[in-house]
Every structure is written in structure tokens, then in C-alpha cells.
């Protein structure tokens, strides 16, 4: 059974930073590309970033390009998302996603 567990969210002021983590289990972690997606309050799911299985290729939504960095440590079965220069519009529940599976999410709130 695929399990994904996110952590690292919190309340941060505009311009601040956070690092999210996602630990995967129940599947060969290093075989698969994995996404970060987010759901702002009252809105639908929005793709944020994707990293290839071995981490050599990354892609980002235009809204986060240059501010967020996706990375992974396959030895630790862990995916990361570094969030810098946060804006109020980045407020959302953040999920890691493998195919159709995603975790319970971690809340990021950007507010002064």
C-alpha cells in the first residue's frame, strides 16, 4: 500500500521560508517521479512541481518558479519542497503525490 506522509507546514510571514518533507513507503521510492500539489482554501487542486525518479529533472508551475525548489533523497525515501519568498497567495494545503495517491497534506499559511 502506497503511503505518503507530509510535514513541515506552518504559519509564516510574507517573504518567509519553509521546508516541506514527504516520506514515502509501500513502493520503490526511487523508481517514480513525484509531484507536489496544493489546494488553496475554497479552490481546486493545483500542480506545483515535479521531480524525476532520480532527481535529475525538475519542473515548476510559473507561479512558484524561482521561489520554490523540489528535491529528493532516495536513500531516505523522502521528497522535499523548499519554499522561499512566500506570498499570501501561497497559502494552501500542500500534498505530495505519486500517480493517483497523495498524503494527508500539510498546511502552509502565509500571513502577517
N, C-alpha and C positions, 0 to 999 in steps of 0.2 A: 504494500500500500504506500503510495506516494504521500510523504508528509513534508510540509514546508512551514517553518516557524520563523516569523519576522520579529525583530526587536529593534530598539534604538530610537523610536519616535519620542516626541515630547513637545513642549511649548518653547518657542524661540522667538526672539525679536526679529523684525525685518533686518536683513543684512547678515544674520547669524548663520551658523552651520550646524549640521547634524550628520551622523553616520548611521545608516541603517544596515542591519545584518539580516540574513536569511539562511537558516540551516536546513539543508535538505536531507532526507533519509528515505529508504524504501525503494531506491532506484540507483543505478550507476551514475552518480552526480556528474562525473567528468565527461559523460557521453553526450550531454544535451545542452543546447543553448537555453538560456533562462532570461526571462523579462522581469523588469519592474513595471508595474502599472499602478495607477492611483484613481481614487474616486473622490472628487471634491464633494462637499455637502450639497445634496439636492441634485447632483449631476450624475452622468453615466461614467462608466469605466474609461480611463484614458491611458493609452500606452505612453510610457516614459522612456524606457531604454531597453536594449537587448545586448547580451554578450554571447559570443560563440562558445562552443563547448570547451575549447582550450584557452579562451580568453583573448585570442589574437584579433578579434574583430568586435567592434562596438558600434552601436547606432543609437541616436538620441532624437527625441522629439525636438522640434525647433524651439519650443517654449522653455526647454531646460538646457539646450546646447551651450557649452561654455561655463555652465554653473554646476552641473551635476556630473559625477563620474561613477560609472559602473565598473566593478571589478569582481574577481572571484579567486578563491583559494581552494583548488580542488582537493588538496591534501586534507583540508578541514571541512570539506563539503559545505562551504559557506560562500554566499554571494553577498556583495556589499553595494551600497549606494551612498556616495559622499555627496551631500547637499550643501552647497555654498551659496552665498549671496541670496539668501532666501527672501522670497516676496510673499505678501499676504495671499496672493493667488496660488501659492504652492500648498496652501492648507488642504489636506486631504487624508484619507486613509490610504496607506501605501501597502501594496501586496507584491510578493514575488510570485511568478507564475511559470510553470512548466507545462506546456501544452494547455490542457483544459483544467489543470489542477492549480490551486493557489492556496496560500495560507490564510490565517485569520486576520492578518493585517496589523499594521502599527500606525497609530495616529500621529500625524505631524500638524501642528498648529502654529502658524506664523502670525504673531500679533504683538502690537506694542502695548 
